Amino acid sequence: MSEKEILKKETLKKETLINVPREKILIRTATPEDAEALLDIYAPYVNKTAITFEYEVPTVEEFRNRIENTLTRYPYIVIEDNGIIQGYAYTSPFGERIAYKWSVETSIYIREDSRKSGYGRMLYDEIERISIRQNVQNMNACIACPGLKDNCEKDFDSALLDGDIDSIKEMSERFGDSKIDMSSVIFHERIGYKVAGHFHKCGSKFGKWYDMVWMEKIIGGHEEPPMNFVPFPDINI
């Protein structure tokens, strides 16, 4: 490695805790200054989909505060391609009680025109790597999906538990709409998440009822007693 390359690498390390260069792709820690760019990615999910149950697009200031608050304990990362942010991911508490601290909830959002480009998988790989360093044991994803007709819910639950992707796809085509489909469920299944629960018609948006599926991925050995949870700022990456 040349002197110039070494200097560049050391500079990047100082700027952020995480730098994973893949040709023109960079994964790094988000900063409060990213708020406007990340909000541009998130806003269409609020305005046009049921993927998030949020009704109103947050202000830039509120979004900046969310980033800052998350980073006090959990990772919040972005993926850039050619210097343009294409998506972001973060973890948050699975529950407020202290006994939950070894479990996290994952969230991920990809730019509208960049979905199915591999960015989501790269972000999740990095979030998982960080979570392991934090001694996190369980990663949990709360995923909205179409509400089903009552006589189809049993078949859907069986397909979820069996990891039957073909059946899930078929039901997605039957019951999905312009606001949501089963693609997130399928994505999480493919990267190792398994269904842990299915809540029926538990959220309403755009005048329709939507279901919620919880999926989990076990990334730890659940030693007893567990190792201490390590806040994100204390990780030496």
Secondary structure, 3 states (H helix, E strand, C coil): CCHHHHHHHHHHHHHCCCCCCECCEEEEECCHHHHHHHHHHHHHHHHHCCCCCCCCCCCHHHHHHHHHHHHCCCCEEEEEECCEEEEEEEEEECCCCHHHCCEEEEEEEECHHHCCCCHHHHHHHHHHHHHHHCCCCEEEEEEEEECCCHHHHHHHHHHHHHCCHHHHHHHHHHHCECCECCHHHHHHHHCCCEEEEEEEEEEEECCEEEEEEEEEEECCCCCCCCCCCCCHHHCCC
